[in-house]
Amino acid sequence: MKLHSLKKFISNLWHKLRTSLQSLSFRTGVIVLLCCIPFYILSFAQMLLPISVTAKGVLWTILFGLAKTCQYGGLTILGVEGYKRLKNKFKRKEKDSDD
């Protein structure tokens, strides 16, 4: 009985979070999505630091997790229509530069 109520609670929480993220603007979605780039770079660049392997593993986990969080958060904010809009902008820029 408790497991069912926990599942329902998590489902409701996820739905509320998703709804609130999707209510944000297109610009906010693009900014959050672009934030994943520095986190990806940092997650691998920190391997060059002269620190212990354990510290490198912890840093990689945190930074890579932040990158993925920004990536999926940005995609959730953009939604399908925002993703198509962003994709079309890049296609138009490539087409304009080819001319």
HUCORQUI-V151929 format. One record per run of one state. SS is the DSSP state (~ for helix, > for strand, _ for the rest). FROM is the first residue (numbers start at 1). LEN is the number of residues. If there is no record, write none. Layout:
ss=SS from=FROM len=LEN
ss=SS from=FROM len=LEN
This chain:
ss=_ from=1 len=1
ss=~ from=2 len=21
ss=_ from=23 len=3
ss=~ from=26 len=23
ss=_ from=49 len=4
ss=~ from=53 len=46
ss=_ from=99 len=1
